[in-house]
Amino acid sequence: MRRRRGSSLSAEPDPMQHLRATVWGPAEFVGLPPRRLVAEGIFVGILGVGAITGTTLFGA
């Protein structure tokens, strides 16, 4: 008598998918971030570099 092989997909999700969903939750999204967020990040990065460089030059 032959056994029927079940589907390789189980009812439970992959452990990594479960961990990702638990850690990120609704914050996980797919795709590029909005342009406003990218521009804000670049702006804050430039301000940070300027602040670090400015305090270094001022302190020297």
Backbone hydrogen bonds, N-H to C=O, Kabsch-Sander energy under -0.5 kcal/mol:
donor,donor_aa,acceptor,acceptor_aa,energy
10,S,8,S,-0.6
18,H,14,D,-2.3
19,L,15,P,-2.5
20,R,16,M,-2.7
21,A,17,Q,-2.4
22,T,18,H,-2.1
23,V,19,L,-2.7
24,W,20,R,-2.7
25,G,20,R,-0.7
25,G,21,A,-1.0
27,A,24,W,-1.9
28,E,25,G,-1.3
38,V,34,P,-1.7
39,A,35,R,-2.9
40,E,36,R,-2.3
41,G,37,L,-2.1
42,I,38,V,-2.3
43,F,39,A,-2.5
44,V,40,E,-2.6
45,G,41,G,-2.1
46,I,42,I,-2.4
47,L,43,F,-2.4
48,G,44,V,-2.4
49,V,45,G,-2.4
50,G,46,I,-2.5
51,A,47,L,-2.5
52,I,48,G,-2.5
53,T,49,V,-2.7
54,G,50,G,-2.8
55,T,51,A,-2.4
56,T,52,I,-1.8
57,L,53,T,-2.7
58,F,54,G,-2.7
59,G,55,T,-2.1
60,A,56,T,-1.4
